[in-house]
């Protein structure tokens, strides 16, 4: 009768309450844990675990692989369906009972209409619509697009003037410094100190 290491090991494992498969599983778990974590000691001497560089690299690779797979699936199956859905989607206004009223609009037509409505909506001098202001003091003064153009022009003019003033101020300061130097040189020539003994 041949005896192998396995036959000698199995009775020993049974004494400890393990089967061969349980021991292999525990050893594998322990190896993975040692491989995936790094043990460090902090300033107070306490031990703490953190992911090892290899584990971090594996996580990064898994994340990239999953993201690439999701992107491929989305590009192949999801995006064409969404594009078709958006192109064929029609919207229609309803009343408070859910009955359809008004005209049917495609999604693109709806977006264009909403953008036009937003830009031509009346706003106050601060650029706020009536529903954006609390109280009764709201007074329409212009459309939103006119307000936006006014704000942009004001910003552009203000920025240009600030740059021009900075440039002019630097040139004035340079001129003043040069003038003061010239005047001091002339005063120095006129003043001659004589020391007599």
Long-range contacts (C-beta under 8 A, 24 or more apart in sequence): 118-144, 119-143, 119-144, 119-145, 120-144, 120-145, 123-147, 127-151
